[in-house]
Each structure stands twice: as C-alpha cells, then as structure tokens.
C-alpha cells in the first residue's frame, strides 16, 4: 500500500507540474509533458487511474503515452474513456482524431477534428490534421483553408511542406511535389511520412535504386513502420527477389497484423505461385477493410473460379457489380458460368 501511494504521489507531481505550466486544458501539452519514458512512470499513471477512475485527464495522459509509442488501439480505448466522462475538452477530441487518423479512420478523424475546432482549439497540429484528412478525400478546396491557416500561424513547420506536397500530388504536379517532400525532410529529418511518400513516387516512376537509401534511413528511425516493409518488398520485387519480398511483407505483418497495405502484395505473391487459397485469404482481409473495392471483390471471383468454385465466383462477381455496375465483362462471365452449371458433365469416352 505504501508503494502505491508513493507511485501515486509521483504521478500527482507530474500532473500538477503540467497543470501549473499550462492553465488551459484545451491547449495541447508538449511532447516532454506527454511522454512517460519509463515503466515506473507508466505504473504510477496506472495506479492513479485505479485510485481515481473518474478523472478524464488521467485517461487522456495515458492515451497520449500509448499514442507516443504508436500503440494506437490501446490509446483509442483510453481517449474514449476520457470523452465519455467529459466531452467539453477540445484536446481530448483532437487526440482522438489523431489516433483515428493513424488507424486510417479518415471520416471519423475529420469529424472529431472539426469538433475540436468548434471548441475553439487553435493548435497548428489541428490545422495539419484537418488538411490531411480533407486531402485524403481529395478535397483540395476545403483543405486550402487550413493550409493557409497553418502557413499564417506556423510557416516553419515541416508539416506545412508535407501538406503542400500532398495537394500538389493530387493536382498531378509531381515535380513540385517531389521538391516539397524534400523540403519537408530538410526541415525535419525524422519526418517518416515524407520518406514514405518519396518512396512511393520513386516506385511509380520505376526509380527503384532511389528507394533503398531512403528506406535505410527511415528504418533506423522507425523499424516497425508497416509502410516501410511495403516498399522494401516492392524494391526486392523490382529485382526479382520475390522470396525476399515475401519475407519483408511477413515481417511487416508481425509488427502490425492489421497493416492492410501489406495484404494485397501478400495476396499477389501467392497468386503468382498458384496458391489461390492463400491469395484469397489475404485479399479477403483487404476487402474487410475496404468493402467498396469492386476490383478486389471481382478478383476474389477469379480466384474462386481457379479453384472450380463456380457458385462462389458468381457471388463475388455479383457483389462487385452491385458496387460498380459498369463492368460488362462480369455480366458476360456470370452468364457463361451459369451456362456451364446448367450443362451436364459429359463422360469422355475417347482414349
């Protein structure tokens, strides 16, 4: 019991210090305030929550801790607890939006970021998040508003160059986009997302040799970032080292089994090996995350047909057509398979 009180008092000192430095709870705390770097400090935070389970600020602090170490799902649980207790704090909504953005829940992230904005949060990180979410939805006009607000309040931030590069990329201005991503890295050499976007551009331009130097630097900083394993695998595929590429994809999934960007390359590898069952397994995981991807659903039908499962193929093709009815090929393919099902198998009497 004495140990519990010591831990609790340590935490209380940290919390009071952060509160005394910043009276406005709506203002986002600094990274030093939010990062509990030792197990002792995290234990103190856990103890404090046990002692006072109705304090939303403690859940917010622990959510920030898990967010800082990229454990987004546990962070999401804590920030939801904070919001259930108190919905009036803009910093809680902002953190929840950031977590959902990392989890690829763009619509929810945008909704929560707008809620933080309505509570008069004016942090530059909020403008960054809003612009990013809108650019993910290809809404460059709405994103411009927040890009301009960021430029007015924090022009020195590397994130400004990153967002500008994304906007240029949507407008198909690849050369200027390249330059903006490079400017972003010059401002902040730790900006992993800019490395990933540059690797993506190099891959699309078939400039495979330019990927590896960026990849080496990025993996030193974030050795468990799934997107890095994606481009590592793509690089090895470009030099016909498919087994090595597969090992990269598998390693990325070990870091994060929910990394959906690795599902399709895994599926394509098994398809190239004629292992359609495994190809369907990983493509099915992708479709769970992207249920409106008509092309992938159609491909599931192709794989089912390869395994002589005609009824499953018809079902996948019909599901694909319900999303994209313009695919006339699938209509013809369904008719062809149905005719095959109606035709009785003939006994081959020839030698």
HELIX and SHEET records of a PDB file:
HELIX    1   1 UNK A    2  UNK A   21  1                                  20    
HELIX    2   2 UNK A   31  UNK A   34  1                                   4    
HELIX    3   3 UNK A   39  UNK A   51  1                                  13    
HELIX    4   4 UNK A   56  UNK A   68  1                                  13    
HELIX    5   5 UNK A   72  UNK A   85  1                                  14    
HELIX    6   6 UNK A   90  UNK A  102  1                                  13    
HELIX    7   7 UNK A  106  UNK A  118  1                                  13    
HELIX    8   8 UNK A  124  UNK A  136  1                                  13    
HELIX    9   9 UNK A  140  UNK A  153  1                                  14    
HELIX   10  10 UNK A  158  UNK A  170  1                                  13    
HELIX   11  11 UNK A  174  UNK A  187  1                                  14    
HELIX   12  12 UNK A  192  UNK A  204  1                                  13    
HELIX   13  13 UNK A  209  UNK A  221  1                                  13    
HELIX   14  14 UNK A  226  UNK A  238  1                                  13    
HELIX   15  15 UNK A  242  UNK A  255  1                                  14    
HELIX   16  16 UNK A  260  UNK A  262  5                                   3    
HELIX   17  17 UNK A  263  UNK A  272  1                                  10    
HELIX   18  18 UNK A  276  UNK A  289  1                                  14    
HELIX   19  19 UNK A  294  UNK A  306  1                                  13    
HELIX   20  20 UNK A  310  UNK A  323  1                                  14    
HELIX   21  21 UNK A  328  UNK A  342  1                                  15    
END                                                                             
